[in-house]
Amino acid sequence: MPTLVIDNVPAPLYEQIQRMALARKRTPADTVLEVLETAFRTVTPTASEPPPPGGIFVSPEISAPFDIPWPEGELIRAIKVPAPLPTAHDFPDQG
């Protein structure tokens, strides 16, 4: 298992670690590991938790061009075609 050595720990912080270790009946090293694990668990998302999204990606709206060419040749007019909706006689069980 890797070892981490921390130099120049301020005396008040070291004393606080010692007090926490005594209160929890653990070693100072175990207490420091517990505090570090708790701190990193709240900061770093777990593997099952997706990372927070970055910025919101909004693409600009692109309008259709106004210079669509007309087809060559004779212009065809639109005609109205009746909708092919079923009527009552198409369904014999329905009155």
N, C-alpha and C positions, 0 to 999 in steps of 0.2 A: 504494500500500500504506500502511495506517495506520502512524503512528509513536507509539511509547510512550517517554516521558521519565520517568525515575525520579530524583527528587531525594533528597538526604540518604542516600545509600547508605553504610553504615558502612565504614570503611577496611578492617577485616579481611575483610569480605565482598567488597569490590571487589578486594582482593589475591587472594583465592581464585579469583574469576572470571578474573582475569588469568593466574594459574598454570594453570587448566584450559584456557584458550584457547591458551596457549603449548604445553602438552602435546599438545593435539589439532590444533595448527597451524591454528587458526581465529581469527576475530576475536572479541573479547569479546561483541559483539552476537549473533553466531551461536551462541556458547556459551550465552548466557543464554536465547535462544530454544529451544535444544535442551533445556535443563534445565526450562524452563517447560512445553514440550510433553510431556516425559516425566512431569512431576508431574501435569499435568491428565489425561493418558491413564490414569493409575492411579486417579484420583479420579472422573472423569466417565465413565459408560458410553458406549460408541459407539452409533451409530444402529442397528446390527444387534443389539446386545445389549439385552435388555429391562431396564428399571429394576428394582431389587430390590423385592420386595413390601413394602407398608406393614405395617400390623398384620394379624394373622390375624382374618378376619371369621367369627365363629361366631354363628349366629342361635339364639335360644332355642328349645327344643323346645316345640311347642304341642300339647297334648293335645286329643283330641276332647271336645266338650261332653257332659255327662252328662244333659242335659235334652232329648234328641232326642224329639220328640213321636211317639206311636204313631199308626198310621193309624186313621182313623175306620171304624166298621163292624165286621164279623165278623173275628175273629182267625184268620189262616190258619196252620195247622200245617205245619211242614216235613216233607216226605216224602223217603225215600231213593230216588234214581234210579240204576239201574245205569249204570256207565260205558260209553260207546260205544267199547270197545276192539275192534280187529279180532281175529278168530280165525284159526286156521290155514287154514280152508276159504275165507277171503276172498282168500288168495294161492295160486293154483293151482300156481305153480312151487315153492313152499315146502312140503315134505312135511307 
